[in-house]
Amino acid sequence: MLLLSRTSNRTNGVRPISKLIILRGNSASGKSTIAKALQTYYGDGTLLVSQDTVRRDMLKVRDREGNLSHDLIRQITEYGKGKCDVVILEGILNNNRYGEMLTDLIKFYDGKAYVYYFDLTFEETFKRHNMRSKKNEFGKEALKSWWSESDYLGIDGEVMVTDEMSEENILKLVVEQVQV
């Protein structure tokens, strides 16, 4: 991996100025891979909030309007402020269901939030899906049925991750922008 783990700059007793990293996009676009790599890079005390973990593993609910995961994702993400140098929130996080919550979280983090939208083509997403261990859990038809084209938040500073960007490029971009 390109990035080595850095040491925390946290001093005992001093609350960190937390930064929020939001990684959004379609299923199988690489968000979880990047989120885990960033958590490894930032090291101890980095909070990773995965929409899939909260929704599917913790609560066993479908991603529908009003599902229980919405509030829990928000609460866990808020919990990290002042406790963690970096909080990473990743998931599909559809704008229709989660957009207001995400903009509220950005405000909650006093604007110290970095938002990345994985704006990949369906073809690239399917190619990446076929390289995952989960490739046999669902196929092209299911992936296409979940597909949401250009689901931008439309906020200032939202960064697009594109087909041409490698994992290494994405990690370097985030680390350079966030500067913890």
VOMI-788388 format. One line per field, with one value per residue (C-alpha): residue in three letters; y, x, z. Coordinates in steps of 0.001 Angstrom, whole numbers. Layout:
BEGIN
code	c(ALA / ...)
v	c(Y / ...)
u	c(X / ...)
w	c(Z / ...)
END
This chain:
BEGIN
code	c(MET / LEU / LEU / LEU / SER / ARG / THR / SER / ASN / ARG / THR / ASN / GLY / VAL / ARG / PRO / ILE / SER / LYS / LEU / ILE / ILE / LEU / ARG / GLY / ASN / SER / ALA / SER / GLY / LYS / SER / THR / ILE / ALA / LYS / ALA / LEU / GLN / THR / TYR / TYR / GLY / ASP / GLY / THR / LEU / LEU / VAL / SER / GLN / ASP / THR / VAL / ARG / ARG / ASP / MET / LEU / LYS / VAL / ARG / ASP / ARG / GLU / GLY / ASN / LEU / SER / HIS / ASP / LEU / ILE / ARG / GLN / ILE / THR / GLU / TYR / GLY / LYS / GLY / LYS / CYS / ASP / VAL / VAL / ILE / LEU / GLU / GLY / ILE / LEU / ASN / ASN / ASN / ARG / TYR / GLY / GLU / MET / LEU / THR / ASP / LEU / ILE / LYS / PHE / TYR / ASP / GLY / LYS / ALA / TYR / VAL / TYR / TYR / PHE / ASP / LEU / THR / PHE / GLU / GLU / THR / PHE / LYS / ARG / HIS / ASN / MET / ARG / SER / LYS / LYS / ASN / GLU / PHE / GLY / LYS / GLU / ALA / LEU / LYS / SER / TRP / TRP / SER / GLU / SER / ASP / TYR / LEU / GLY / ILE / ASP / GLY / GLU / VAL / MET / VAL / THR / ASP / GLU / MET / SER / GLU / GLU / ASN / ILE / LEU / LYS / LEU / VAL / VAL / GLU / GLN / VAL / GLN / VAL)
v	c(0 / 3461 / 5103 / 4086 / 4535 / 7873 / 8497 / 10364 / 13983 / 13813 / 14953 / 13355 / 15495 / 17720 / 17307 / 16975 / 19284 / 16532 / 16312 / 14462 / 12579 / 11537 / 8944 / 8428 / 6686 / 3658 / 134 / -1486 / 1786 / 1397 / 3511 / 838 / -15 / 3629 / 4132 / 1166 / 2310 / 5797 / 4360 / 2374 / 5450 / 7762 / 5051 / 4599 / 6361 / 6924 / 6284 / 4542 / 4639 / 2319 / 2647 / -1070 / -2090 / 12 / -784 / -4432 / -5846 / -3888 / -3229 / -5605 / -3056 / -2254 / 1089 / 2687 / 6054 / 6304 / 3229 / 3003 / 3297 / 6965 / 8275 / 5793 / 6701 / 10357 / 9686 / 7558 / 10127 / 12952 / 10909 / 11158 / 14954 / 16033 / 12441 / 11444 / 13299 / 11811 / 10411 / 8623 / 8120 / 5897 / 4428 / 4863 / 7566 / 8446 / 12197 / 11855 / 9939 / 11149 / 14549 / 16668 / 14543 / 14883 / 18661 / 18820 / 16723 / 19021 / 21974 / 19980 / 19500 / 23281 / 22983 / 20707 / 18150 / 16719 / 15179 / 12762 / 11365 / 8251 / 9349 / 6246 / 4863 / 1743 / -204 / 751 / 5 / -3450 / -4090 / -3184 / -5340 / -8358 / -7885 / -8058 / -11065 / -10228 / -10616 / -13776 / -12186 / -10246 / -9787 / -7166 / -6982 / -6276 / -3732 / -1993 / -1949 / -104 / 2294 / 6003 / 8291 / 11528 / 11541 / 14653 / 16550 / 19766 / 21404 / 23558 / 21503 / 18173 / 16291 / 13825 / 10537 / 9297 / 6140 / 7326 / 7592 / 4631 / 3653 / 5227 / 8501 / 8684 / 8042 / 10646 / 13194 / 12732 / 12791 / 15955 / 17725 / 16685 / 17294 / 15954)
u	c(0 / 1235 / 440 / 2105 / 345 / 1098 / 1334 / -1451 / -784 / -3169 / -1904 / -3392 / -6169 / -6413 / -9510 / -8652 / -10047 / -11920 / -12216 / -14984 / -14359 / -17483 / -17114 / -20296 / -21244 / -22770 / -22364 / -19011 / -17318 / -14440 / -15628 / -15107 / -11650 / -10581 / -12249 / -10399 / -7088 / -7621 / -8464 / -5231 / -3285 / -4707 / -4297 / -5527 / -8723 / -9875 / -13617 / -14960 / -18741 / -19920 / -23508 / -23576 / -22285 / -24860 / -27760 / -27178 / -25076 / -26188 / -29857 / -30745 / -32891 / -33338 / -32174 / -35588 / -36991 / -37268 / -35158 / -33583 / -30011 / -30370 / -30392 / -27802 / -25365 / -25764 / -25330 / -22204 / -20693 / -21432 / -19899 / -16454 / -16304 / -13831 / -12831 / -11155 / -8786 / -10619 / -14107 / -14777 / -18369 / -18801 / -21696 / -24041 / -25731 / -28308 / -28906 / -32714 / -32564 / -29335 / -28585 / -30042 / -28318 / -24993 / -25244 / -26160 / -23078 / -20874 / -22188 / -21808 / -18120 / -17808 / -17061 / -14064 / -15587 / -14298 / -16831 / -15932 / -18421 / -17352 / -18651 / -17732 / -19328 / -21437 / -18915 / -16029 / -18110 / -19009 / -15335 / -14383 / -17222 / -15801 / -12455 / -14067 / -14513 / -18265 / -18587 / -20692 / -23178 / -24906 / -24525 / -24711 / -28524 / -28761 / -25961 / -27733 / -31068 / -29416 / -27538 / -28069 / -26532 / -24851 / -26228 / -24297 / -24931 / -24324 / -22340 / -19240 / -16066 / -17628 / -14814 / -15517 / -13627 / -13546 / -12775 / -9260 / -8227 / -6415 / -6700 / -3286 / -4400 / -7558 / -5711 / -3082 / -5773 / -7676 / -4577 / -3278 / -6641 / -7456 / -3981 / -4348)
w	c(0 / -860 / 2451 / 5666 / 8975 / 10551 / 14248 / 15976 / 16798 / 19747 / 23127 / 26234 / 27638 / 24556 / 22434 / 18766 / 16115 / 14341 / 10588 / 8792 / 5552 / 3633 / 866 / -1198 / -4397 / -6000 / -4715 / -5621 / -6571 / -4086 / -1152 / 1520 / 228 / 384 / 3794 / 5315 / 3812 / 5242 / 8661 / 8567 / 7489 / 10163 / 12797 / 16336 / 17254 / 13677 / 13579 / 10475 / 10123 / 7361 / 6183 / 5334 / 8764 / 10580 / 8269 / 7367 / 10200 / 13253 / 12459 / 9613 / 7775 / 4103 / 2742 / 2525 / 3547 / 7339 / 8132 / 11595 / 10317 / 9375 / 12949 / 14211 / 11409 / 12345 / 16079 / 15635 / 13267 / 15711 / 18547 / 16932 / 17022 / 19686 / 20377 / 17109 / 14793 / 11814 / 11342 / 8055 / 6920 / 3894 / 1998 / -907 / 1213 / -1425 / -1576 / -1391 / 1916 / 3474 / 1896 / 4676 / 7327 / 5500 / 5195 / 8899 / 9743 / 7666 / 9706 / 12940 / 12108 / 11743 / 8041 / 8668 / 6335 / 3070 / 713 / -2096 / -4579 / -6512 / -9908 / -11880 / -14994 / -14582 / -16663 / -14343 / -11258 / -12590 / -13403 / -9816 / -8463 / -10306 / -8524 / -5045 / -2799 / -2742 / -6517 / -6170 / -3739 / -6533 / -10259 / -12964 / -12996 / -9266 / -9451 / -12335 / -10477 / -7555 / -9836 / -9275 / -11895 / -10762 / -7201 / -6186 / -2965 / -4863 / -2073 / -2342 / -2247 / -3244 / -5013 / -7818 / -7904 / -11503 / -13478 / -14262 / -10615 / -9078 / -5423 / -4900 / -6551 / -4442 / -1178 / -2025 / -2927 / 335 / 2541 / 833 / 1165 / 4720 / 6222 / 9728)
END
